[in-house]
Amino acid sequence: MDANIEKTDNLTETPVVFISYSSKNKDIADVVVAKMEQHNIKCWYAPRDIRPGDQWVNAIKNALVKTGVFVLIYTEESNSSEQVKNEVALAFNEGKVIVPFKISDCDMDNELEYYLTRVHWLDAFNIPLEKSTDSLVEHVESLLENGKDISYKDNVELSKNNPQNKKKKSCAGLIVSLAAVLIAVILTAVVVFAGGLSIVLINVFGGSAKMMNKGLEYYNTRYLGEEDNKKAREYFEKAAKKGKEDAYYYLGKLYEREFDFKNAEKCYKTGIENGSSLSEYGLAYLYANGKDVPLDIEKANELVNDAMDKGCVEAYYLEGLLVQKGLSDKFENADAKEALEYYEKALECKDLQIKSMTYINMGDVYKKGVEGVEKDFDKSFDYYMKAIECYEANEGLGYFSIALLYLSCDEDLKADDYYRAALEYYEKAAEAGNLESMNRMGYMYEGGRGCIQDGEKAMEYYKKASENGNYYSLYNMGVLYEHGNDPLKKNTEKAYEYYKKASDLGYEKAMKAIGLMYCNGDYGLVDDEPDYNMALQWLKKAAENGNYDSYSELGDMYLNGMGVETDYLKAKEYYQMGCDKCNGASMNAMGYYYYKGYEGKPDYEEAMKWFKKASYNGSSTAKRNIGLMYENGEGVEQSYEEAEKWYLLSAEEDNQMAINTLAFMYYNGEKTGEPDNEAAYKWFKKGASLGNKTSMFMVGICYYDGRLPEGRDYEKAYYWFTKAAENGEKLAYGLLGEMSKEGRYLPKDIDKAKEYYRKGVELNDPSSCLNLGEIYYDEGNYEGAVECYKKVWEENMEAAYRLGMIYYEGIEGVVSVNYLSAKPYFKKVADMGMDDEEFWNRFGVILFETEDNEAAAKCFEKAFEFNHNPKAAYKTGINYFYMNDYENAAIWFGKALENGYDGNNDLKGTINEWVKDGMVIKPETLEYIAPWLEN
């Protein structure tokens, strides 16, 4: 096919040069394209010029047809790239001018050498890239300026004078070439003039084995495009007709690629009927995942066991998955160590996709280090790379997994390095066609991981991902708007808009998000109340579309009576529906149901059973709950060691509640009795990296209190308090105010301190309310002080005490002494467990003056307990006297005397008088006061 190539003065939208390269050399390709387009030579290269929704292979073929010059960036990586070889072959067959731009001096692959032997080369190795690209541009410009049709013949002419390509042909080589031409002519003639005979030739030259091999060739292509799948299907159908029973398995897999699981099921069943153990594995995998077929773990186990017994190596992959998840009928619990043994056996399989996924799973096991397998970064990394090497179509997933591996690292001091590495691999994965990586890059900018936090930048990456067909990113755009992320402001209307777009594309998580917006009253209020009816509709829709987490949300609505009558059994019914789908969130909810005892009383044994099932099915919350039960000794023997183990498992899955629970365990020294400040700091920092405001605040506290080996660092404390405050942590304002007030890192500035405190007061931060109240009090702004204290007195002991003292002591000219007004504040302080002698004396006075003698006596008793103050004993006795309880009054007067009472009252005479008058008669009382009785 000829191509007309024209040199234009202005860069047009029509590309004239196709750039072929290995994705590992994108940096070089970027330089080449930039240089070309600076000289008004429009280029086409992937993935930039593949439109959203286009199949990769179709896009590449179309681009090759439209462009005239094919530039190959030849490197060691492109030399071994199957995709590059395919592109070169296509360019050769289309008669394109091929210009190899040689960056590396390495031995050429035989397949490439076949196509490039007689092509003019541009040697660029050992030459600066900038200079060599100039030569490339000049060469391409000279081709374009010819202004004529450039065909393969022209290409041959260009290479005549290239000494590098002058090779002598042997006699044998010439004979082979002539033979090849002759065979090609015969085959062409047969196809053209004898259609019926072509079938005979196929049968002669390509039996069932060849059909299978050809099918696998297309099945395993890099981009899994529509055309490749179509070709693969044609060959597998022919192979099936010729008796290749395993062809039905691959036909089923092709249907799975098209998300047609019903037809996949039919193919697997037909394959089983024809004796294919591989098809047994395929059907088992469908049943194990419940993809448009009933979830049936029992049937999956039965099929996979039979397939393994018949020697199906691929079945070991699924058995490994079942063992790892605790769903195998061979093991009672999940066992990653045993799973690895099955994965090792699966590596012998012929299905490259399964082999690659086996490597991915093995990498995941070593990344997490669970169930008897220690974490091993290097092993995990190597397995992910092997996944890429054995199946190029998984290059994107492999790099994506490596990015996640870096994110899983716990070495806090190197956290930023790991985040930057993760960003790098996300970018590699995105270049390889993994759209989720673009989405994750947005996530990284959203949280400031390995980069500066930037909501707008995050939105840019989410938009790129969505434009390429990733509806997860539409959901994430909704999340950004629902919660706001500087400089993006919270916008629930926009959030709903993006959630709706994602849900219209079938993303069930977005359906759940809309349901929760209605449920929480964040969208669509009706008479200022949440629209629970719409919430139910959306959550049901989400569950029906595969978001099985929504079953737990539906159950919660009935559990808590949200828009419906409270119905515990209905709640349990929804939880069970989720459990039937092996949904971890629903299993966790069922555990919580038994833990709280909604059917009468707590059933810790049943709760633990469900929490463990949930943990094996991916619920990090369940792992934390198991830790809590061990920490509290609920249904199990209390064990901080076991609690720590489960908290760690949950925290390693980025469960923020578990991260903080674990960090506070170390911070407070609950396990050993001594704080482990470095471990606490590490986990608080991990939580901070995930955007948790409490974690950010506590990182600041570690620096503020000097909990780390380097001691106090107010500058770093200020940084983290500021970050926590920006993320809505009210407690941070109190510390920022204190830093301004006391001149710690910040200049001493009372007005700036008041500014911080006011922001904290708006959020009901106790520290801010107390400190601002104190400043107002000292300034004589008593109304302002009272207002601050009243904001938090019901939850904060100190605020309640200060309010009580204002009325207890009075403020001259402003507030009169008023024990009745002071009483509720002092009672709140007492209920909170104040441990102060003076307080109990004062509260006793208030109660005595308000004629509550029984309560007053109890207060003075508490005051006496501190240091046996005789006045407290005397006051206790007085209150019993007013209650006409002479027995207790006599005992407390005796205690006052015993501890050196020196008041004006004659307690000894009073006791004797009561005995004489028969008002004190109990033997135990008389025995106690005997030292003060007259004979």
DASUL-V42672 format. One line per field, one symbol per residue. ss: DSSP state (A for helix, B for strand, O for the rest). burial: 1 if it has 9 or more other ideal C-beta (glycine too) atoms within 8 Angstrom, else 0. A space follows every 10 residues. Layout:
ss->???
burial->???
//
This chain:
ss->OOBBOOOOOO OOOOOOBBBB OOAAAAAAAA AAAAAAAAOO OOBBOOOOOO OOOOOAAAAA AAAAAAOOBB BBBBOAAAAO OAAAAAAAAA AAAOOOBBBB BBOOOOOOOA AAAAAAOOOO BBBOOOOOAA AAAAAAAAAA AAAAAOOOBB OAAAAAAAOO OOAAAOOOOO AAAAAAAAAA AAAAAAAAAA AAAOAAAAAA AAAAAOOAAA AAAAAAAAAO OOOOOAAAAA AAAAAAAAAA AOOOOOAAAA AAAAAAAOOO AAAAAAAAAA AAAOOOAAAA AAAAAAAAAO OOOOOOAAAA AAAAAAAAAO OOOOAAAAAA AAAAAOOOOO OOOOOAAAAA AAAAAAOOOO OAAAAAAAAA AAAAAAAAOO OOOOOOAAAA AAAAAAAAAA OAAAAAAAAA AAAAAAAOOO OAAAAAAAAA AAAAAAAAAA AOOOAAAAAA AAAAAAAOOO OOOOAAAAAA AAAAAAAOOO AAAAAAAAAA AAAOBOOBOO OAAAAAAAAA AAAAOOOAAA AAAAAAAAAO OOOOOBOOBO OAAAAAAAAA AAAAOOOOAA AAAAAAAAAA OOOOOOOAAA AAAAAAAAAA OOOAAAAAAA AAAAAAOOOO OOOAAAAAAA AAAAAAOOOA AAAAAAAAAA AAOOOOOOOA AAAAAAAAAA AOOOOAAAAA AAAAAAAAOO OOOOOOAAAA AAAAAAAAAO OOAAAAAAAA AAAAOOOOOO OOOAAAAAAA AAAAAAOOOO AAAAAAAAAA AAOOOOOOOA AAAAAAAAAA AAOOOAAAAA AAAAAAAAAO OAAAAAAAAA AAOOOOAAAA AAAAAAAAAO BOOOBOOOAA AAAAAAAAAA AOOOOOAAAA AAAAAAAAAO OOAAAAAAAA AAAAAAAOOA AAAAAAAAAA AAOOOAAAAA AAAAAAAAOO OOOOOOAAAA AAAAAAOOOO OOAAAAAAAA AAOOO
burial->0010100000 0000111111 1110110110 1110111001 1111100010 0000111111 1011001111 1111101110 1011111111 1101111111 1111000010 0110110011 1101000010 0111111011 1011000001 1001110110 0100100000 0001001000 0000001011 1001000100 1000000101 1101111111 1110101110 1111111111 0101111111 1111110000 1011111111 1101011111 1111111101 0010111011 1111111100 0111111111 1111111100 1001111111 1110111010 0111111111 1111111110 0010101011 1111111101 1111111111 1111111110 0100100111 1111111111 1111111111 1111111111 1011101111 1111110101 1111111111 1101100100 1101111111 1110001111 1111111110 0110100001 1101111111 1110101111 1111111110 1111000101 1111111110 1111111111 1111101100 0111011111 1111111011 1111111111 1011010011 0111111111 1110111111 1111111010 1000111011 1111111111 1111111111 1111001100 0011011111 1111101011 1111111111 1010010011 0111111111 1011111111 1111111000 0101110111 1110011011 1111111101 0000000110 0110111111 0001001011 1111111101 0010011011 1111010111 1111111111 1010011111 1111111010 1010001001 1101100001 0000110010 01100
//
